[in-house]
Amino acid sequence: MAQPLSADQFLAVLRKSGVRVVEHGSWRTHNRNHKGAWGPVHGVMIHHTGPYSTEAGMVELCRTGYTSLPGPLCHGVIDRSGTVHLVGYGRTNHAGAGDDDVLRAVIAEKPLPPDNEANTDGNARFYGFECINTGGGQTWPPAQLDALHKVSAALCRAHGWTAPSVIAHKEWQPGKPDPAGIAMDEFRGAVADLLDGKPTSPKPADDRPTYAPFPGPAYFRTGRCSALITAMGKRLVAEGCSRYAKGPGPRWTDADRRSYAAWQRKLGFSGDDADGIPGPTSWAKLRVPKP
């Protein structure tokens, strides 16, 4: 927990980390502070941008936002060469509402619980970096990963945080997939190495996830509790099939069954074929990543 750095301190910390920094417009005062508090801050959140036409266009979009979500959409955009583009500072529309249990774990620098609620404002609590990647089959260049590790470690060092203070959007807000293809435990390991003064050699990451095999229909029964069920629920939310009042969570419930039935109907199944119990065909199409 800490008060945010000043904009000049933030810039100095990033430059000292060794990354290339480009400043855009009046980024120091471009924020959403009129909508609420900025700080205290507790960590760093990593995102991917999603599809884009040009890198310059995506940097500008993150600076200005759009009608339903005004900019800035982050503090910095990290392009595929590893350059950090500063587009805003203060409260930005990057994190949205997330899980209060996750926030408590970040503050305590402990392992993260499943993100099964969206009840806490994250825009006030995290530095946010959007990283240019489609999220749909595009690799992560070593230079971009290196910059990601360096800015994360630099901010942790500035605040006296450790690597568990760096999280992904997908670990904060239910249903979010970003940054796709980055295993966050490995990512935090690289940040920890930098904090310990060890050099890192990032390897290209592939955002084509390894999907969980179908465990069989008997797996989905009342009382079953597993990370696989949480991963399935997040995919159902992402597909617009959520019937969850709160969640998804790790325990199989009627809300999971009803959400899966909505997915089956979306695929064109009906009657007994849309009973909410996963089958091999619908499961394969859902593409549930291995938890």
Residue pairs with C-beta under 8 A, 6 or more apart in sequence:
1 40
1 41
1 42
1 107
2 39
2 40
2 41
2 42
2 159
2 160
2 161
3 39
3 40
3 41
4 10
4 38
4 39
4 40
4 41
4 90
4 127
5 13
5 155
5 158
5 159
7 27
7 28
7 29
7 89
8 28
9 158
10 75
10 89
11 21
11 23
11 86
13 154
13 155
13 157
13 158
14 21
14 76
14 84
14 86
14 151
14 154
15 21
16 154
17 150
17 151
17 153
17 154
18 150
19 82
19 83
19 84
19 147
19 150
19 151
20 81
20 82
20 83
20 84
20 147
21 83
21 84
21 86
22 83
22 84
22 85
22 86
23 86
24 59
24 63
24 85
24 86
24 87
25 63
25 87
27 63
27 72
27 86
27 87
27 88
27 89
28 89
29 89
29 90
30 63
30 71
30 72
30 87
30 88
30 89
30 90
31 38
31 72
31 88
31 89
31 90
31 91
31 92
32 70
32 72
32 90
32 91
32 92
32 93
32 123
33 90
33 91
35 91
36 91
36 121
36 123
36 124
37 91
37 124
38 90
38 91
38 124
39 124
39 125
40 125
41 124
41 125
41 126
41 127
41 159
42 103
42 106
42 107
42 125
42 126
42 165
43 106
43 125
43 126
43 127
43 161
43 165
43 166
43 167
44 126
44 127
44 128
44 129
44 151
44 152
44 155
44 156
44 165
44 166
44 167
45 94
45 95
45 122
45 126
45 127
45 128
45 129
45 166
45 167
45 168
45 169
45 172
46 129
46 131
46 148
46 152
46 166
46 167
46 168
46 169
46 178
46 179
46 182
46 184
46 187
47 74
47 94
47 128
47 129
47 130
47 131
47 168
47 169
47 178
47 179
48 130
48 131
48 132
48 133
48 134
48 135
48 178
48 179
48 180
48 207
49 58
49 62
49 77
49 130
49 131
49 132
49 133
49 134
49 135
50 134
50 135
50 178
51 134
51 135
51 136
52 58
52 61
52 132
52 134
55 79
55 80
55 132
58 77
58 130
58 132
59 77
59 79
59 85
59 87
61 71
61 73
62 71
62 72
62 73
62 74
62 77
62 85
62 87
62 130
63 71
63 72
63 73
63 87
63 88
64 70
64 71
64 72
65 71
65 72
65 73
65 93
69 93
70 93
71 87
71 88
71 92
71 93
72 87
72 88
72 92
72 93
73 87
73 88
73 92
73 93
73 94
73 128
73 130
74 87
74 88
74 92
74 94
74 128
74 129
74 130
75 86
75 87
75 88
75 89
75 92
75 94
75 127
75 128
75 129
76 84
76 85
76 86
76 87
76 128
76 129
76 130
76 151
77 84
77 85
77 87
77 129
77 130
77 131
77 132
78 84
78 85
78 129
78 130
78 131
78 132
78 144
78 147
78 148
78 151
79 85
79 132
79 144
80 132
80 133
80 141
80 143
80 144
81 141
81 143
81 144
82 141
82 143
82 144
82 146
82 147
83 147
84 129
84 147
84 151
91 123
91 124
92 123
92 128
93 123
94 122
94 123
94 126
94 128
94 130
94 169
95 121
95 122
95 123
95 125
95 126
95 128
95 169
95 172
95 173
96 118
96 122
96 123
96 173
97 118
97 119
97 120
97 121
97 122
97 173
98 115
98 117
98 118
98 120
98 122
98 172
98 173
99 113
99 114
99 115
99 116
99 117
99 118
99 119
99 120
99 172
99 173
99 174
100 117
100 119
100 120
101 113
101 115
101 117
102 112
102 113
102 115
102 167
102 171
102 172
103 120
103 122
103 125
105 111
105 112
105 113
105 164
106 112
106 164
106 165
106 167
109 161
109 162
109 164
109 165
110 164
111 164
112 164
112 167
112 171
114 227
114 230
114 249
114 250
115 170
115 171
115 172
115 173
115 174
116 174
116 230
116 233
116 246
116 247
116 248
116 249
116 250
117 174
117 246
117 247
118 173
118 174
122 172
122 173
126 167
126 172
127 155
129 148
129 151
131 140
131 144
131 148
131 179
132 144
133 140
133 144
133 179
133 180
133 181
133 207
134 207
135 177
135 178
135 179
135 180
135 181
135 207
136 180
136 207
137 207
137 208
138 207
139 181
139 204
139 205
139 206
139 207
140 181
140 182
140 204
140 205
140 206
140 207
141 204
142 201
142 202
142 203
142 204
145 182
145 190
145 202
145 203
145 204
145 205
146 200
146 202
148 187
149 187
149 190
149 191
149 194
149 200
149 202
150 194
152 166
152 187
152 191
153 163
153 191
153 194
153 195
155 161
156 162
156 163
156 165
156 166
156 191
156 195
157 195
159 165
162 192
162 195
163 188
163 189
163 191
163 192
163 195
164 188
166 184
166 187
166 188
166 191
167 184
168 178
168 179
168 182
168 184
168 187
169 176
169 178
169 179
170 176
170 177
170 178
170 179
170 180
170 234
171 184
174 233
174 234
174 237
174 247
174 248
175 234
175 237
175 238
175 242
176 238
177 234
177 238
179 207
180 207
180 209
181 205
181 206
181 207
181 208
181 209
182 205
182 207
183 205
190 200
190 202
193 199
193 200
194 200
209 287
209 289
209 290
210 289
210 290
211 284
211 287
211 288
211 289
211 290
212 228
212 231
212 288
212 289
212 290
212 291
214 278
214 279
214 280
214 283
214 284
215 228
217 277
217 278
217 279
220 229
220 252
220 256
220 257
220 260
220 277
220 278
221 252
222 252
222 253
223 251
223 252
224 251
224 252
225 250
225 251
225 252
226 250
226 291
227 250
227 291
228 288
228 291
229 248
229 249
229 250
229 251
229 252
229 256
230 248
230 249
230 250
230 291
231 288
231 289
231 290
231 291
232 248
232 256
232 260
232 278
232 286
232 288
233 244
233 247
233 248
233 249
233 256
233 259
234 248
235 286
235 287
235 288
235 289
236 242
236 248
236 256
236 259
236 260
236 262
236 263
236 286
237 244
237 248
237 259
239 263
239 266
239 286
240 266
241 259
241 260
241 262
241 263
241 266
242 248
242 259
242 262
243 255
243 258
243 259
243 262
244 255
244 259
245 255
247 253
247 255
248 255
248 256
248 259
256 276
257 275
257 276
257 277
258 276
259 276
260 276
260 277
260 278
260 282
261 274
261 275
261 276
263 282
263 286
264 273
264 274
264 275
264 276
264 282
265 274
267 281
267 282
267 285
269 282
273 279
278 286
